[in-house]
Amino acid sequence: MLSVYKMTHIQKINILTIKLNIGIFNKMVKRISILFVVLFFTFSTLTIASTKKHFNISKNGKGSGALLYSNDYRLYQNYPNPFNPSTVIGYKLNQSGFVSLKVYNLVGNVVATLVSEYKQQGNYEVEFDASNLTAGVYLYKLQINDFSSVKRMTLIK
């Protein structure tokens, strides 16, 4: 009878150890996926923004390359931030084109498409109502022609 007790006690310890290891693994997978999404958006924005079209380069090729044109594409930080339940996102277009403005969760899923249409150059603002979303950090991404920009916003409840 004593050996049966020791065996079940050891089995319980093994089951708890396995559950603990699975929990740690799941947390690591979530962290890695969030890191991947953030890095993806960061590098895609840097790669596209570093094209010569968006930088001040003179005809002889000796421009500074660091100053952006004043009439460049811009994605502004939402206001208010943090927000509950709605916020305003502004952007500026220096050329007309097909505009896409989408909101993503940190896993990379699209949670809202705010703009998906052809727009003329100018300044625009869009109100984003997040009353159906859970509290947390969200990313919004503007894409037009060969330009892309991503910013963060925080929803509190």
C-alpha positions in Angstrom: 0.0 0.0 0.0 2.9 2.3 0.8 4.4 1.8 -2.7 1.1 2.7 -4.4 1.0 6.0 -2.5 4.6 6.9 -3.5 3.8 6.1 -7.1 0.7 8.3 -7.3 2.5 11.1 -5.4 5.4 10.9 -8.0 2.8 10.8 -10.8 1.2 13.9 -9.4 4.5 15.7 -9.3 5.3 14.7 -12.9 1.9 15.9 -14.1 2.4 19.3 -12.3 5.9 19.6 -13.8 4.5 18.9 -17.3 1.7 21.4 -16.9 4.2 24.0 -15.6 6.5 23.4 -18.6 3.6 23.7 -21.1 2.5 27.0 -19.5 6.1 28.4 -19.7 6.3 27.2 -23.4 2.9 28.9 -24.2 4.1 32.2 -22.7 7.4 32.1 -24.7 5.5 31.4 -27.9 3.2 34.5 -27.3 6.2 36.7 -26.5 8.1 35.6 -29.6 5.0 36.2 -31.9 4.5 39.7 -30.4 8.2 40.4 -30.9 8.0 39.2 -34.5 5.0 41.4 -35.3 6.6 44.5 -33.8 9.9 43.9 -35.7 8.0 43.2 -38.9 6.2 46.5 -38.8 9.3 48.4 -37.7 11.5 47.1 -40.4 8.9 47.3 -43.2 8.4 51.0 -42.2 12.1 51.7 -42.1 12.7 50.0 -45.4 10.0 51.9 -47.3 10.8 55.2 -45.6 14.4 55.0 -46.5 13.8 55.2 -50.2 15.2 58.3 -52.0 11.8 59.6 -52.9 11.1 60.7 -49.3 14.5 62.3 -48.6 16.0 65.6 -49.5 18.6 64.7 -52.1 19.8 67.4 -54.5 20.2 66.8 -58.3 24.0 66.5 -57.9 23.6 63.8 -55.3 25.1 65.8 -52.5 22.0 66.5 -50.5 22.0 65.8 -46.8 19.6 62.8 -47.1 18.4 63.4 -43.6 15.8 66.1 -44.0 12.3 65.1 -45.1 10.4 67.3 -47.4 7.8 69.4 -45.7 5.1 68.0 -48.0 6.0 64.3 -47.4 3.5 61.7 -46.4 2.8 61.8 -42.6 0.9 59.5 -40.2 0.2 61.4 -37.0 -0.1 60.1 -33.5 -3.7 59.5 -32.5 -5.3 61.7 -29.9 -6.2 61.3 -27.2 -3.8 58.5 -26.4 -4.5 56.4 -24.3 -8.1 56.5 -25.2 -11.5 55.1 -24.3 -13.6 54.3 -26.4 -12.7 56.5 -29.5 -9.7 58.3 -30.8 -8.8 60.4 -33.9 -6.1 59.4 -36.3 -4.7 62.0 -38.7 -2.6 61.7 -41.8 -1.2 63.9 -44.6 -0.8 62.9 -48.3 1.5 64.7 -50.6 0.2 62.8 -53.7 -3.1 61.3 -54.5 -3.3 57.5 -54.5 -5.0 54.4 -53.0 -4.9 54.8 -49.2 -5.1 51.9 -46.7 -5.4 52.6 -43.0 -5.8 49.5 -40.8 -5.7 48.8 -37.1 -3.9 45.6 -35.9 -3.7 43.8 -32.6 -0.2 42.8 -31.4 -0.6 39.3 -32.9 -0.9 40.9 -36.3 -4.6 40.4 -37.0 -6.5 43.2 -38.6 -9.2 44.4 -36.2 -10.5 47.3 -38.2 -10.1 48.8 -41.7 -10.6 52.6 -41.3 -9.8 53.7 -44.9 -9.5 51.7 -48.1 -10.1 54.0 -51.0 -8.5 56.4 -53.5 -7.8 59.8 -51.9 -6.5 63.2 -53.2 -3.6 64.9 -51.6 -4.4 66.8 -48.4 -4.9 66.3 -44.7 -7.4 63.8 -43.3 -8.7 62.7 -40.0 -10.5 59.4 -39.2 -12.3 58.6 -35.9 -11.7 55.1 -34.6 -14.4 53.6 -32.3 -12.9 50.8 -30.3 -15.9 50.1 -28.0 -16.0 46.5 -29.2 -12.3 45.8 -28.5 -10.6 44.7 -25.3 -8.1 47.0 -23.5 -4.6 46.9 -24.8 -2.0 48.1 -27.2 -2.9 48.3 -30.9 -1.0 49.3 -34.0 -2.3 51.3 -36.9 -0.7 51.3 -40.3 -1.0 53.8 -43.2 -0.1 52.6 -46.7 -0.2 54.7 -49.9 1.8 54.3 -53.1 5.3 53.2 -51.9 4.9 54.7 -48.4 4.1 52.9 -45.2 4.1 54.0 -41.6 3.0 52.4 -38.3 2.2 53.9 -34.9 1.0 52.6 -31.5 -2.1 53.4 -29.6 -3.4 52.3 -26.2 -7.0 51.5 -25.4 -8.0 51.6 -21.8 -11.3 50.5 -20.3 
